Amino acid sequence: MTSQSSSQNITFAENKNFNIALQRRYALDRVFLTLSVMATLVGIIALVLLMYDVFTDGLGAINLGFLQNFPSRRPERAGILSAIVGSIWLLITTALISFPIGVGAGIYLEEFATDNWFTRFVEINISNLAAVPSIIYGLLGLELFVRIAAPITAGRSILAGAMTLALLILPIIIVATRESLRAVSDSLRQGGFALGTTRWQVVRELVLPQAFPGILTGSILALSRAIGETAPLITIGALTFIAFLPPLSLEGFQTPFTALPIQIYNWVSRPQAEFHTLAAGGIIVLMFILLMMNALAVFLRNKFQKDRV
């Protein structure tokens, strides 16, 4: 009886200690949940206040003249036509440069490259480059594309700016491509090999169509980051005042340019309150373009996923 009662006491003590530890864990979970909700609310409230301030100041500045006029020293005549066209030129040129290189590099590293020291070295550097500040890419683009490659890019041109932005987003596209390819089941590859196809045929006909929605989504989101960058464009010498549009020819790639972030930065730096209102309007236009690009990424992802099914 004595040994039985002592074992019951030990079991009761263990259960009591377990309940106390469990209550402490639940209490810590509630504290962590409360802190997480508070941090989220702080970010959301700050964003809402910022958006309210921008829309309050900038909605009145957006009209047809604002979208069709060139920049001017007079606020009532200033517009963002050259900045919008410059951003479109940059976006298209950056996509033409970065998409094939980034997707090709991701396919090679994930599907064809052998596991050796060189491949691991490249993978580590790609992951590190994705976190490098954009101003570093601006300095690199200034030396490589504006100075060294001046005979090709014509100096501070659209092509130099697009190459700089392409360097900025290449690591993101490569990582997105590899993650999308990695998400494809290996059974699909093994089935293709069992039919006697080559590795490239398996990748081209089976793996890549399955991974393409994720690759496209990652690439569009990377381009969304590029179109909102200011520091690299300022570093390579993008102009703040342009009263002409690039010609729709190969010469257009070698013309000076401006972009929406540069124009907004120029207006914000001026002391007149009218230019600050124009800057708020430019921010709204830039946000609209970014939202449209993100919506396009979601639409294309869902469309390709439905087509696969």
C-alpha positions in Angstrom: 0.0 0.0 0.0 2.8 2.4 0.8 4.6 1.9 -2.5 1.3 2.2 -4.4 0.4 5.5 -2.7 3.9 6.9 -3.3 3.6 6.0 -7.0 0.2 7.7 -7.1 1.7 10.8 -5.5 4.6 10.9 -8.0 2.1 10.5 -10.9 -0.1 13.3 -9.5 3.0 15.6 -9.1 4.1 14.9 -12.7 0.6 15.7 -14.0 0.6 18.9 -12.0 4.0 19.9 -13.3 2.9 19.1 -16.8 -0.3 21.2 -16.5 1.7 24.1 -15.1 4.2 23.9 -18.0 1.3 23.6 -20.5 -0.4 26.7 -19.0 2.9 28.6 -19.3 3.2 27.7 -23.0 -0.4 28.8 -23.6 0.4 32.1 -21.8 3.5 32.6 -24.0 1.4 31.8 -27.1 -1.1 34.4 -26.1 1.6 37.0 -25.5 3.2 36.3 -28.8 -0.1 36.4 -30.6 -0.9 39.8 -28.9 2.5 41.2 -29.9 2.1 40.0 -33.5 -1.4 41.5 -33.8 -0.1 44.8 -32.4 2.8 44.9 -34.7 0.5 44.2 -37.7 -1.9 46.9 -36.6 0.9 49.4 -36.3 2.1 48.7 -39.8 -1.5 48.8 -41.3 -2.4 52.0 -39.5 0.8 53.7 -40.6 0.2 52.5 -44.2 -3.5 53.7 -44.1 -2.4 57.1 -42.8 0.3 57.4 -45.4 -2.1 56.4 -48.2 -4.7 58.8 -46.9 -2.2 61.7 -46.9 -1.0 60.8 -50.5 -4.5 60.5 -51.9 -5.7 63.6 -50.2 -2.9 65.7 -51.7 -2.5 63.9 -55.1 -6.0 63.1 -56.4 -6.7 66.7 -57.3 -3.5 66.9 -59.4 -4.4 63.9 -61.6 -6.1 65.0 -64.8 -5.7 64.7 -68.6 -3.2 67.5 -68.7 -1.1 66.0 -65.9 -0.8 62.8 -67.9 -0.2 64.4 -71.3 2.2 67.3 -70.4 5.9 67.3 -70.2 7.7 68.4 -67.0 7.8 72.2 -66.5 9.1 74.8 -64.1 5.6 76.0 -63.7 3.5 73.7 -61.5 0.2 74.4 -63.4 1.8 73.2 -66.7 3.9 70.3 -65.4 3.1 66.7 -66.3 4.5 63.2 -66.2 4.3 62.1 -69.9 8.0 61.7 -70.4 8.4 59.9 -67.0 5.6 57.4 -67.8 7.1 56.7 -71.3 10.5 56.4 -69.8 9.3 53.9 -67.2 7.6 51.8 -69.9 10.8 51.8 -72.0 12.8 50.8 -68.9 10.3 48.1 -68.0 10.2 46.5 -71.5 14.0 46.7 -72.0 14.7 45.3 -68.5 12.3 42.4 -69.1 13.9 41.6 -72.5 17.3 41.4 -70.8 16.6 39.8 -67.5 13.9 37.3 -68.3 15.8 35.0 -70.7 19.0 35.3 -68.8 17.4 34.7 -65.3 15.2 31.8 -66.4 18.0 30.2 -68.4 20.4 30.4 -65.5 17.7 29.0 -63.1 17.0 26.1 -65.5 20.7 25.3 -65.8 21.4 25.4 -62.1 18.4 23.3 -61.1 18.2 20.8 -63.9 21.6 20.4 -65.6 24.4 21.6 -63.3 26.3 19.0 -61.3 26.8 19.3 -57.5 30.4 20.6 -57.2 32.2 23.5 -55.6 31.6 25.9 -58.5 27.9 25.3 -58.5 27.7 25.8 -54.8 29.8 28.9 -55.1 27.4 30.4 -57.7 24.3 29.5 -55.7 25.7 31.1 -52.5 26.5 34.3 -54.4 23.1 34.4 -56.1 21.4 34.2 -52.7 23.7 36.9 -51.3 23.2 39.2 -54.3 19.4 39.1 -53.8 20.0 41.1 -50.5 22.5 43.6 -51.8 21.3 47.3 -51.5 20.1 48.7 -54.8 22.6 51.6 -54.6 25.4 49.1 -55.1 23.9 48.0 -58.4 23.7 51.6 -59.3 27.5 52.1 -58.7 28.2 48.9 -60.6 26.0 50.0 -63.5 27.7 53.4 -63.6 31.1 51.9 -64.0 30.2 49.0 -66.4 27.4 50.3 -68.6 27.8 54.1 -68.5 31.6 54.3 -68.6 33.1 51.1 -69.9 30.3 50.2 -72.3 29.7 53.7 -73.4 30.2 52.9 -77.1 27.3 50.5 -77.0 25.0 52.2 -74.5 25.8 55.8 -75.4 26.4 56.6 -71.7 23.5 57.6 -69.5 20.8 56.0 -71.7 17.7 53.8 -71.4 19.9 50.8 -72.3 22.3 51.5 -69.5 19.4 52.0 -67.0 17.7 48.8 -68.1 21.0 46.8 -67.8 21.5 48.1 -64.3 17.9 47.2 -63.3 18.4 43.8 -64.9 21.4 43.2 -62.7 19.2 44.2 -59.7 16.4 41.7 -60.4 18.4 38.8 -61.9 19.0 37.0 -58.6 15.3 37.3 -57.8 14.3 35.8 -61.1 16.9 33.0 -60.8 15.7 32.1 -57.3 12.0 32.2 -58.4 12.8 30.0 -61.4 14.6 27.4 -59.3 11.9 27.3 -56.7 9.2 26.8 -59.3 11.2 24.0 -61.0 11.9 22.4 -57.6 8.1 22.3 -56.9 7.5 20.0 -59.9 7.3 16.4 -58.9 10.3 14.2 -59.7 7.9 11.4 -60.9 7.1 13.6 -63.9 10.8 13.7 -64.8 11.2 9.9 -64.2 8.2 9.2 -66.4 9.8 11.2 -69.2 13.1 9.5 -68.9 11.4 6.1 -68.9 10.0 7.0 -72.3 13.5 7.5 -73.7 13.5 11.3 -73.9 16.6 13.4 -73.3 16.9 15.7 -70.3 16.3 18.8 -72.3 13.1 17.3 -73.8 11.9 16.4 -70.3 12.6 20.0 -69.1 11.1 21.7 -72.2 8.0 19.5 -72.7 7.1 18.4 -69.1 8.8 20.4 -66.4 8.9 23.9 -67.7 5.1 24.1 -68.6 4.3 23.0 -65.0 6.7 25.5 -63.5 5.9 28.4 -65.8 3.2 30.0 -63.7 5.5 30.4 -60.8 8.4 31.6 -63.0 6.1 34.2 -64.6 4.8 35.4 -61.3 8.2 35.8 -59.8 9.5 37.6 -62.8 6.6 40.1 -62.9 7.0 40.8 -59.2 10.8 41.3 -59.7 10.0 43.8 -62.5 7.6 45.6 -60.1 10.5 46.1 -57.8 12.6 47.4 -60.6 10.1 49.9 -61.8 9.9 51.5 -58.4 13.7 51.8 -57.8 15.2 55.3 -57.6 18.7 55.0 -56.2 20.2 53.0 -59.1 18.7 55.4 -61.7 20.0 58.5 -59.8 23.5 56.9 -59.6 23.8 56.2 -63.3 22.6 59.8 -64.0 19.0 59.6 -65.1 17.7 63.1 -66.0 15.1 64.9 -63.9 13.8 67.1 -66.7 13.1 65.8 -70.2 10.7 67.5 -72.6 10.8 64.9 -75.4 10.0 61.2 -76.0 12.4 58.5 -77.1 12.0 57.6 -80.8 10.3 54.3 -81.5 13.4 52.8 -83.1 16.8 51.3 -82.0 18.0 54.8 -81.4 15.5 55.1 -78.6 17.5 52.7 -76.4 20.5 55.1 -76.6 18.6 58.3 -75.6 18.6 60.0 -72.2 15.7 59.1 -70.0 13.7 59.8 -66.9 11.3 57.6 -64.9 8.4 58.1 -62.5 10.5 57.6 -59.3 13.0 60.2 -60.6 10.3 62.7 -61.4 8.7 62.2 -58.0 12.0 62.7 -56.3 12.6 65.9 -58.3 9.2 67.4 -57.3 9.6 66.4 -53.7 13.0 68.1 -53.4 11.5 71.5 -54.6 10.3 74.0 -51.9 7.0 74.9 -53.6 3.9 73.2 -52.2 2.4 72.9 -55.7 5.2 70.5 -56.7 4.6 68.4 -53.6 1.0 68.0 -54.8 2.3 66.9 -58.2 4.6 64.5 -56.5 1.7 63.0 -54.6 -0.2 62.6 -57.9 2.9 60.9 -59.4 3.0 58.5 -56.5 -0.6 57.5 -57.1 0.1 56.9 -60.8 3.2 54.8 -59.9 1.2 52.8 -57.3 -1.5 52.2 -59.9 1.1 50.8 -62.3 2.5 48.5 -59.6 -0.9 47.3 -58.6 -1.7 46.5 -62.2 1.5 44.5 -62.6 0.8 42.6 -59.4 -2.8 41.9 -60.6 -1.4 40.7 -63.9 0.9 38.3 -62.1 -2.0 36.9 -60.1 -4.2 36.6 -63.2 -1.5 34.9 -65.3 -0.7 32.5 -62.5 -4.3 31.5 -62.1 -4.8 31.2 -65.8 -1.8 28.9 -66.4 -2.8 26.8 -63.4 -6.3 26.3 -64.8 -4.8 25.4 -68.2 -2.6 22.8 -66.5 -5.6 21.2 -64.9 
